[in-house]
């Protein structure tokens, strides 16, 4: 085998091995989300969403989550917590705009839908760490007509 071919194969393997910790994180977070939703949790207000989702499910400390908007149908927050996905992403030299969408967003949507099927989760990927001073998220009740 030529040296150039060996180098190409090694580089591809290094790239694939880089995704293993991310895949493990994905499996752990998905499993946690699934197990957490086995016990029914229902919301009555958007304050309940904050308490159940950010404090109980994500286990964030209140001091790490700033509430920008809270009304009957919407919750907008900025999280500045010590985030394991952020830490892993930076360690692997990856982009949080990709890893957070892959690892976190799908699980967050799954958990919120189990609390109330009308809940919609959005994250502003233009305002996410390390590109901004926190992670801006919006959860709102989808209007049904």
Secondary structure as the mmCIF struct_conf table of DSSP 4:
data_model
#
loop_
_struct_conf.conf_type_id
_struct_conf.id
_struct_conf.beg_label_comp_id
_struct_conf.beg_label_asym_id
_struct_conf.beg_label_seq_id
_struct_conf.end_label_comp_id
_struct_conf.end_label_asym_id
_struct_conf.end_label_seq_id
HELX_RH_AL_P HELX_RH_AL_P1 UNK A 3 UNK A 36
TURN_TY1_P TURN_TY1_P1 UNK A 37 UNK A 38
BEND BEND1 UNK A 39 UNK A 39
BEND BEND2 UNK A 44 UNK A 45
HELX_RH_AL_P HELX_RH_AL_P2 UNK A 46 UNK A 49
HELX_RH_PI_P HELX_RH_PI_P1 UNK A 50 UNK A 57
BEND BEND3 UNK A 58 UNK A 58
HELX_RH_3T_P HELX_RH_3T_P1 UNK A 62 UNK A 64
STRN STRN1 UNK A 65 UNK A 70
BEND BEND4 UNK A 72 UNK A 73
STRN STRN2 UNK A 74 UNK A 79
BEND BEND5 UNK A 81 UNK A 81
HELX_RH_AL_P HELX_RH_AL_P3 UNK A 84 UNK A 92
TURN_TY1_P TURN_TY1_P2 UNK A 93 UNK A 93
HELX_RH_AL_P HELX_RH_AL_P4 UNK A 96 UNK A 99
HELX_RH_PI_P HELX_RH_PI_P2 UNK A 100 UNK A 105
HELX_RH_AL_P HELX_RH_AL_P5 UNK A 106 UNK A 115
TURN_TY1_P TURN_TY1_P3 UNK A 117 UNK A 118
STRN STRN3 UNK A 119 UNK A 123
TURN_TY1_P TURN_TY1_P4 UNK A 125 UNK A 126
BEND BEND6 UNK A 127 UNK A 127
TURN_TY1_P TURN_TY1_P5 UNK A 129 UNK A 131
BEND BEND7 UNK A 132 UNK A 134
STRN STRN4 UNK A 135 UNK A 141
HELX_LH_PP_P HELX_LH_PP_P1 UNK A 142 UNK A 143
#
